[in-house]
Amino acid sequence: MNLKEMSIDKLGTGIIIEKFEDGLKEILKNIFDLNTESTVARDIQVTLSVKPDNKREHCSYAVKMKCKLAPHKEFNGTFFVGRKNNDFEIYEHNPDQGNLFVDEVVKQEDYND
């Protein structure tokens, strides 16, 4: 068997190498995403599917790349919901609870009077 005319870097003008490099970029981006777990394994799968014709003289092929990345970490929180005038409302903080902190700073000189 002589494969001198075809190699991984020549097939589709290097599409397999290009797909691998694209997958590696996705993995590196996922590794540096602080919203993912750092120690989860990531995978690249490059698949070459070859389909010969009836005479086995001509083959079509397809190259695809698939990455398995670390999922984003779950974030938990709460919010308050209600209705007002037949509209739904959503608040991150309870709108019925008063502000615990005064927005205006009392100047020290006000106490000196």
PyMOL commands that set and color helices and strands:
alter all, ss='L'
color gray80, all
select helices_A, chain A and resi 11-13+15-31+108-112
alter helices_A, ss='H'
color red, helices_A
select strands_A, chain A and resi 43-52+59-68+80-84+87-91
alter strands_A, ss='S'
color yellow, strands_A
deselect
rebuild
show_as cartoon
